């Protein structure tokens, strides 16, 4: 599993011109599911997402987690994180899990986030849809998590 976390002041995802998910301060989590990933990976990655300390404390140090600052998370499925660009000019995606395997793991990841933060603080895009994502990166801070 690969999760590209971007600390944001706001994030929004639109499908067919309609906003389907929107958050304030927190993370936009771009979530790639690999062929060998498991539900245990999804739960561990959700725990890491919630507890990773990259929000500023009173001294301006990265020492607070999304849970600590009551942050929100906008999770977007993104198989392209598994792009293989070693050969040629067109990326290959054979390392990404097929949709029928990836969707339940993406759902397990977001369910684990919701258990930690609450339903109101976790939003998603639409799995498999063509989405437009607005990311207002804060810092900028962008961190790759891998299982």
Biotite code that builds the C-alpha atoms (Angstrom):
import biotite.structure as struc

atoms = struc.array([
    struc.Atom([0.000, 0.000, 0.000], chain_id="A", res_id=1, res_name="UNK", atom_name="CA", element="C"),
    struc.Atom([1.242, 3.477, -0.846], chain_id="A", res_id=2, res_name="UNK", atom_name="CA", element="C"),
    struc.Atom([-0.283, 6.593, 0.624], chain_id="A", res_id=3, res_name="UNK", atom_name="CA", element="C"),
    struc.Atom([0.865, 10.021, -0.439], chain_id="A", res_id=4, res_name="UNK", atom_name="CA", element="C"),
    struc.Atom([-0.135, 12.337, 2.408], chain_id="A", res_id=5, res_name="UNK", atom_name="CA", element="C"),
    struc.Atom([-0.363, 16.032, 1.805], chain_id="A", res_id=6, res_name="UNK", atom_name="CA", element="C"),
    struc.Atom([-0.886, 18.268, 4.798], chain_id="A", res_id=7, res_name="UNK", atom_name="CA", element="C"),
    struc.Atom([-3.536, 20.765, 3.718], chain_id="A", res_id=8, res_name="UNK", atom_name="CA", element="C"),
    struc.Atom([-5.414, 23.841, 4.810], chain_id="A", res_id=9, res_name="UNK", atom_name="CA", element="C"),
    struc.Atom([-8.295, 22.529, 2.661], chain_id="A", res_id=10, res_name="UNK", atom_name="CA", element="C"),
    struc.Atom([-9.085, 19.830, 0.113], chain_id="A", res_id=11, res_name="UNK", atom_name="CA", element="C"),
    struc.Atom([-11.969, 19.094, -2.197], chain_id="A", res_id=12, res_name="UNK", atom_name="CA", element="C"),
    struc.Atom([-12.873, 16.394, -4.707], chain_id="A", res_id=13, res_name="UNK", atom_name="CA", element="C"),
    struc.Atom([-15.337, 16.861, -7.561], chain_id="A", res_id=14, res_name="UNK", atom_name="CA", element="C"),
    struc.Atom([-16.971, 14.258, -9.800], chain_id="A", res_id=15, res_name="UNK", atom_name="CA", element="C"),
    struc.Atom([-18.971, 15.373, -12.859], chain_id="A", res_id=16, res_name="UNK", atom_name="CA", element="C"),
    struc.Atom([-18.968, 18.945, -11.579], chain_id="A", res_id=17, res_name="UNK", atom_name="CA", element="C"),
    struc.Atom([-20.372, 18.078, -8.134], chain_id="A", res_id=18, res_name="UNK", atom_name="CA", element="C"),
    struc.Atom([-18.361, 18.272, -4.917], chain_id="A", res_id=19, res_name="UNK", atom_name="CA", element="C"),
    struc.Atom([-18.419, 14.797, -3.341], chain_id="A", res_id=20, res_name="UNK", atom_name="CA", element="C"),
    struc.Atom([-15.939, 15.397, -0.520], chain_id="A", res_id=21, res_name="UNK", atom_name="CA", element="C"),
    struc.Atom([-14.494, 18.474, 1.136], chain_id="A", res_id=22, res_name="UNK", atom_name="CA", element="C"),
    struc.Atom([-12.317, 19.074, 4.203], chain_id="A", res_id=23, res_name="UNK", atom_name="CA", element="C"),
    struc.Atom([-10.575, 21.857, 6.056], chain_id="A", res_id=24, res_name="UNK", atom_name="CA", element="C"),
    struc.Atom([-7.270, 21.433, 7.887], chain_id="A", res_id=25, res_name="UNK", atom_name="CA", element="C"),
    struc.Atom([-5.852, 17.933, 7.734], chain_id="A", res_id=26, res_name="UNK", atom_name="CA", element="C"),
    struc.Atom([-4.624, 15.565, 5.032], chain_id="A", res_id=27, res_name="UNK", atom_name="CA", element="C"),
    struc.Atom([-5.450, 14.712, 1.489], chain_id="A", res_id=28, res_name="UNK", atom_name="CA", element="C"),
    struc.Atom([-4.474, 11.041, 1.346], chain_id="A", res_id=29, res_name="UNK", atom_name="CA", element="C"),
    struc.Atom([-3.873, 9.675, -2.152], chain_id="A", res_id=30, res_name="UNK", atom_name="CA", element="C"),
    struc.Atom([-4.201, 5.916, -1.657], chain_id="A", res_id=31, res_name="UNK", atom_name="CA", element="C"),
    struc.Atom([-2.673, 3.274, -3.920], chain_id="A", res_id=32, res_name="UNK", atom_name="CA", element="C"),
    struc.Atom([-3.387, -0.410, -3.314], chain_id="A", res_id=33, res_name="UNK", atom_name="CA", element="C"),
    struc.Atom([-0.829, -2.969, -4.467], chain_id="A", res_id=34, res_name="UNK", atom_name="CA", element="C"),
    struc.Atom([-1.432, -6.538, -5.572], chain_id="A", res_id=35, res_name="UNK", atom_name="CA", element="C"),
    struc.Atom([-0.129, -8.086, -2.346], chain_id="A", res_id=36, res_name="UNK", atom_name="CA", element="C"),
    struc.Atom([-1.822, -5.743, 0.132], chain_id="A", res_id=37, res_name="UNK", atom_name="CA", element="C"),
    struc.Atom([-4.072, -7.032, 2.931], chain_id="A", res_id=38, res_name="UNK", atom_name="CA", element="C"),
    struc.Atom([-6.696, -5.713, 5.354], chain_id="A", res_id=39, res_name="UNK", atom_name="CA", element="C"),
    struc.Atom([-3.993, -5.708, 8.023], chain_id="A", res_id=40, res_name="UNK", atom_name="CA", element="C"),
    struc.Atom([-1.947, -3.352, 5.809], chain_id="A", res_id=41, res_name="UNK", atom_name="CA", element="C"),
    struc.Atom([-4.988, -1.087, 5.453], chain_id="A", res_id=42, res_name="UNK", atom_name="CA", element="C"),
    struc.Atom([-5.517, -0.940, 9.234], chain_id="A", res_id=43, res_name="UNK", atom_name="CA", element="C"),
    struc.Atom([-1.827, -0.293, 9.956], chain_id="A", res_id=44, res_name="UNK", atom_name="CA", element="C"),
    struc.Atom([-1.656, 2.439, 7.322], chain_id="A", res_id=45, res_name="UNK", atom_name="CA", element="C"),
    struc.Atom([-4.768, 4.105, 8.733], chain_id="A", res_id=46, res_name="UNK", atom_name="CA", element="C"),
    struc.Atom([-3.195, 4.078, 12.195], chain_id="A", res_id=47, res_name="UNK", atom_name="CA", element="C"),
    struc.Atom([0.008, 5.597, 10.769], chain_id="A", res_id=48, res_name="UNK", atom_name="CA", element="C"),
    struc.Atom([-2.005, 8.245, 8.906], chain_id="A", res_id=49, res_name="UNK", atom_name="CA", element="C"),
    struc.Atom([-3.874, 9.316, 12.038], chain_id="A", res_id=50, res_name="UNK", atom_name="CA", element="C"),
    struc.Atom([-0.826, 9.286, 14.340], chain_id="A", res_id=51, res_name="UNK", atom_name="CA", element="C"),
    struc.Atom([1.893, 10.720, 12.074], chain_id="A", res_id=52, res_name="UNK", atom_name="CA", element="C"),
    struc.Atom([3.153, 13.909, 13.732], chain_id="A", res_id=53, res_name="UNK", atom_name="CA", element="C"),
    struc.Atom([3.562, 16.601, 11.085], chain_id="A", res_id=54, res_name="UNK", atom_name="CA", element="C"),
    struc.Atom([1.357, 19.384, 12.456], chain_id="A", res_id=55, res_name="UNK", atom_name="CA", element="C"),
    struc.Atom([3.003, 22.229, 14.376], chain_id="A", res_id=56, res_name="UNK", atom_name="CA", element="C"),
    struc.Atom([2.940, 22.394, 18.153], chain_id="A", res_id=57, res_name="UNK", atom_name="CA", element="C"),
    struc.Atom([3.115, 25.599, 20.207], chain_id="A", res_id=58, res_name="UNK", atom_name="CA", element="C"),
    struc.Atom([6.815, 25.995, 19.360], chain_id="A", res_id=59, res_name="UNK", atom_name="CA", element="C"),
    struc.Atom([6.248, 25.526, 15.635], chain_id="A", res_id=60, res_name="UNK", atom_name="CA", element="C"),
    struc.Atom([7.793, 22.002, 15.611], chain_id="A", res_id=61, res_name="UNK", atom_name="CA", element="C"),
    struc.Atom([6.166, 19.144, 13.703], chain_id="A", res_id=62, res_name="UNK", atom_name="CA", element="C"),
    struc.Atom([4.952, 17.350, 16.798], chain_id="A", res_id=63, res_name="UNK", atom_name="CA", element="C"),
    struc.Atom([1.156, 16.991, 16.514], chain_id="A", res_id=64, res_name="UNK", atom_name="CA", element="C"),
    struc.Atom([-0.887, 14.342, 14.713], chain_id="A", res_id=65, res_name="UNK", atom_name="CA", element="C"),
    struc.Atom([-4.132, 14.696, 12.780], chain_id="A", res_id=66, res_name="UNK", atom_name="CA", element="C"),
    struc.Atom([-5.877, 13.276, 15.852], chain_id="A", res_id=67, res_name="UNK", atom_name="CA", element="C"),
    struc.Atom([-4.184, 15.865, 18.102], chain_id="A", res_id=68, res_name="UNK", atom_name="CA", element="C"),
    struc.Atom([-5.259, 18.845, 15.975], chain_id="A", res_id=69, res_name="UNK", atom_name="CA", element="C"),
    struc.Atom([-8.754, 17.497, 15.177], chain_id="A", res_id=70, res_name="UNK", atom_name="CA", element="C"),
    struc.Atom([-7.743, 17.319, 11.529], chain_id="A", res_id=71, res_name="UNK", atom_name="CA", element="C"),
    struc.Atom([-9.841, 15.927, 8.727], chain_id="A", res_id=72, res_name="UNK", atom_name="CA", element="C"),
    struc.Atom([-8.840, 13.442, 6.043], chain_id="A", res_id=73, res_name="UNK", atom_name="CA", element="C"),
    struc.Atom([-9.896, 13.363, 2.403], chain_id="A", res_id=74, res_name="UNK", atom_name="CA", element="C"),
    struc.Atom([-8.987, 9.902, 1.062], chain_id="A", res_id=75, res_name="UNK", atom_name="CA", element="C"),
    struc.Atom([-8.764, 9.467, -2.711], chain_id="A", res_id=76, res_name="UNK", atom_name="CA", element="C"),
    struc.Atom([-8.124, 6.115, -4.414], chain_id="A", res_id=77, res_name="UNK", atom_name="CA", element="C"),
    struc.Atom([-5.210, 6.455, -6.819], chain_id="A", res_id=78, res_name="UNK", atom_name="CA", element="C"),
    struc.Atom([-3.852, 3.345, -8.541], chain_id="A", res_id=79, res_name="UNK", atom_name="CA", element="C"),
    struc.Atom([-1.346, 5.507, -10.450], chain_id="A", res_id=80, res_name="UNK", atom_name="CA", element="C"),
    struc.Atom([0.892, 5.545, -7.348], chain_id="A", res_id=81, res_name="UNK", atom_name="CA", element="C"),
    struc.Atom([1.910, 2.074, -8.569], chain_id="A", res_id=82, res_name="UNK", atom_name="CA", element="C"),
    struc.Atom([3.046, 3.327, -11.986], chain_id="A", res_id=83, res_name="UNK", atom_name="CA", element="C"),
    struc.Atom([6.131, 1.540, -13.299], chain_id="A", res_id=84, res_name="UNK", atom_name="CA", element="C"),
    struc.Atom([8.099, 3.966, -15.460], chain_id="A", res_id=85, res_name="UNK", atom_name="CA", element="C"),
    struc.Atom([11.357, 2.032, -15.788], chain_id="A", res_id=86, res_name="UNK", atom_name="CA", element="C"),
    struc.Atom([10.791, 1.147, -19.443], chain_id="A", res_id=87, res_name="UNK", atom_name="CA", element="C"),
    struc.Atom([9.500, 3.222, -22.312], chain_id="A", res_id=88, res_name="UNK", atom_name="CA", element="C"),
    struc.Atom([7.375, 6.339, -22.175], chain_id="A", res_id=89, res_name="UNK", atom_name="CA", element="C"),
    struc.Atom([4.065, 4.818, -21.085], chain_id="A", res_id=90, res_name="UNK", atom_name="CA", element="C"),
    struc.Atom([3.698, 3.775, -17.433], chain_id="A", res_id=91, res_name="UNK", atom_name="CA", element="C"),
    struc.Atom([2.638, 0.240, -16.595], chain_id="A", res_id=92, res_name="UNK", atom_name="CA", element="C"),
    struc.Atom([0.286, -0.540, -13.721], chain_id="A", res_id=93, res_name="UNK", atom_name="CA", element="C"),
    struc.Atom([0.716, -4.289, -13.248], chain_id="A", res_id=94, res_name="UNK", atom_name="CA", element="C"),
    struc.Atom([1.756, -3.794, -9.604], chain_id="A", res_id=95, res_name="UNK", atom_name="CA", element="C"),
    struc.Atom([-1.528, -2.078, -8.736], chain_id="A", res_id=96, res_name="UNK", atom_name="CA", element="C"),
    struc.Atom([-4.295, -4.289, -7.388], chain_id="A", res_id=97, res_name="UNK", atom_name="CA", element="C"),
    struc.Atom([-7.253, -4.763, -9.754], chain_id="A", res_id=98, res_name="UNK", atom_name="CA", element="C"),
    struc.Atom([-10.389, -2.827, -8.750], chain_id="A", res_id=99, res_name="UNK", atom_name="CA", element="C"),
    struc.Atom([-12.203, -5.875, -7.306], chain_id="A", res_id=100, res_name="UNK", atom_name="CA", element="C"),
    struc.Atom([-9.322, -6.372, -4.835], chain_id="A", res_id=101, res_name="UNK", atom_name="CA", element="C"),
    struc.Atom([-8.449, -2.709, -4.307], chain_id="A", res_id=102, res_name="UNK", atom_name="CA", element="C"),
    struc.Atom([-11.906, -1.400, -3.438], chain_id="A", res_id=103, res_name="UNK", atom_name="CA", element="C"),
    struc.Atom([-12.422, -3.540, -0.301], chain_id="A", res_id=104, res_name="UNK", atom_name="CA", element="C"),
    struc.Atom([-8.954, -2.551, 0.940], chain_id="A", res_id=105, res_name="UNK", atom_name="CA", element="C"),
    struc.Atom([-9.590, 1.132, 0.266], chain_id="A", res_id=106, res_name="UNK", atom_name="CA", element="C"),
    struc.Atom([-12.876, 0.744, 2.161], chain_id="A", res_id=107, res_name="UNK", atom_name="CA", element="C"),
    struc.Atom([-11.032, -0.989, 5.029], chain_id="A", res_id=108, res_name="UNK", atom_name="CA", element="C"),
    struc.Atom([-8.551, 1.909, 5.171], chain_id="A", res_id=109, res_name="UNK", atom_name="CA", element="C"),
    struc.Atom([-11.297, 4.545, 5.305], chain_id="A", res_id=110, res_name="UNK", atom_name="CA", element="C"),
    struc.Atom([-13.325, 2.517, 7.836], chain_id="A", res_id=111, res_name="UNK", atom_name="CA", element="C"),
    struc.Atom([-10.271, 2.357, 10.111], chain_id="A", res_id=112, res_name="UNK", atom_name="CA", element="C"),
    struc.Atom([-9.786, 6.127, 9.733], chain_id="A", res_id=113, res_name="UNK", atom_name="CA", element="C"),
    struc.Atom([-13.436, 6.671, 10.674], chain_id="A", res_id=114, res_name="UNK", atom_name="CA", element="C"),
    struc.Atom([-13.102, 4.484, 13.768], chain_id="A", res_id=115, res_name="UNK", atom_name="CA", element="C"),
    struc.Atom([-10.163, 6.659, 14.882], chain_id="A", res_id=116, res_name="UNK", atom_name="CA", element="C"),
    struc.Atom([-11.459, 10.119, 13.931], chain_id="A", res_id=117, res_name="UNK", atom_name="CA", element="C"),
    struc.Atom([-15.214, 9.790, 13.498], chain_id="A", res_id=118, res_name="UNK", atom_name="CA", element="C"),
    struc.Atom([-17.380, 9.744, 10.369], chain_id="A", res_id=119, res_name="UNK", atom_name="CA", element="C"),
    struc.Atom([-17.628, 13.518, 10.163], chain_id="A", res_id=120, res_name="UNK", atom_name="CA", element="C"),
    struc.Atom([-13.840, 13.982, 9.846], chain_id="A", res_id=121, res_name="UNK", atom_name="CA", element="C"),
    struc.Atom([-13.205, 11.488, 7.011], chain_id="A", res_id=122, res_name="UNK", atom_name="CA", element="C"),
    struc.Atom([-14.362, 12.121, 3.445], chain_id="A", res_id=123, res_name="UNK", atom_name="CA", element="C"),
    struc.Atom([-13.664, 10.250, 0.220], chain_id="A", res_id=124, res_name="UNK", atom_name="CA", element="C"),
    struc.Atom([-13.894, 10.591, -3.495], chain_id="A", res_id=125, res_name="UNK", atom_name="CA", element="C"),
    struc.Atom([-15.734, 8.035, -5.644], chain_id="A", res_id=126, res_name="UNK", atom_name="CA", element="C"),
    struc.Atom([-13.747, 4.841, -6.154], chain_id="A", res_id=127, res_name="UNK", atom_name="CA", element="C"),
    struc.Atom([-12.876, 4.340, -9.826], chain_id="A", res_id=128, res_name="UNK", atom_name="CA", element="C"),
    struc.Atom([-14.374, 7.638, -10.969], chain_id="A", res_id=129, res_name="UNK", atom_name="CA", element="C"),
    struc.Atom([-12.603, 10.365, -12.893], chain_id="A", res_id=130, res_name="UNK", atom_name="CA", element="C"),
    struc.Atom([-12.097, 12.981, -10.176], chain_id="A", res_id=131, res_name="UNK", atom_name="CA", element="C"),
    struc.Atom([-10.800, 16.500, -9.960], chain_id="A", res_id=132, res_name="UNK", atom_name="CA", element="C"),
    struc.Atom([-8.958, 17.075, -6.687], chain_id="A", res_id=133, res_name="UNK", atom_name="CA", element="C"),
    struc.Atom([-8.178, 20.494, -5.259], chain_id="A", res_id=134, res_name="UNK", atom_name="CA", element="C"),
    struc.Atom([-5.301, 20.305, -2.791], chain_id="A", res_id=135, res_name="UNK", atom_name="CA", element="C"),
    struc.Atom([-4.268, 23.356, -0.791], chain_id="A", res_id=136, res_name="UNK", atom_name="CA", element="C"),
    struc.Atom([-0.931, 21.999, 0.419], chain_id="A", res_id=137, res_name="UNK", atom_name="CA", element="C"),
    struc.Atom([0.212, 23.489, 3.725], chain_id="A", res_id=138, res_name="UNK", atom_name="CA", element="C"),
    struc.Atom([3.946, 23.999, 4.037], chain_id="A", res_id=139, res_name="UNK", atom_name="CA", element="C"),
    struc.Atom([4.207, 22.315, 1.591], chain_id="A", res_id=140, res_name="UNK", atom_name="CA", element="C"),
    struc.Atom([4.360, 19.039, 3.506], chain_id="A", res_id=141, res_name="UNK", atom_name="CA", element="C"),
    struc.Atom([4.075, 15.850, 1.428], chain_id="A", res_id=142, res_name="UNK", atom_name="CA", element="C"),
    struc.Atom([4.999, 12.434, 2.843], chain_id="A", res_id=143, res_name="UNK", atom_name="CA", element="C"),
    struc.Atom([4.929, 8.971, 1.267], chain_id="A", res_id=144, res_name="UNK", atom_name="CA", element="C"),
    struc.Atom([3.816, 6.089, 3.487], chain_id="A", res_id=145, res_name="UNK", atom_name="CA", element="C"),
    struc.Atom([4.413, 2.524, 2.313], chain_id="A", res_id=146, res_name="UNK", atom_name="CA", element="C"),
    struc.Atom([3.373, -0.757, 3.856], chain_id="A", res_id=147, res_name="UNK", atom_name="CA", element="C"),
])
